[in-house]
Amino acid sequence: MSTLSGILGIILIIWFWLDSARARELAVAICAKACDQRNVQFLDQTVALRRLGVSWTTHGIRLRRTYRFDFSEEGMARHSGHIVMVGIQLLEFSLGLPSYMPSDPGQH
């Protein structure tokens, strides 16, 4: 019995590692595309897992992962954004920037 539980434990660890690698790859691709669409520079080696949890969905239990990443607007300053994935589905993406930018910088 202990051999079987050991094997199941190893299988669970391998599954978790592969699933986490797949989710991170998807998060990197989503971040890169979204930053490109918003004309900001995505710093692709900065995607890091910040939070891991469990989420109930209509398809059952899924892992909920929150990643933090860095980007630059003009190549000078670094800014942080985040992405939330439930399983391999995008739940939330944020650059932490205001969604409305006036065309005239003098306007308030």
PyMOL commands that set and color helices and strands:
alter all, ss='L'
color gray80, all
select helices_A, chain A and resi 2-37
alter helices_A, ss='H'
color red, helices_A
select strands_A, chain A and resi 41-57+60-72+78-86+89-94
alter strands_A, ss='S'
color yellow, strands_A
deselect
rebuild
show_as cartoon
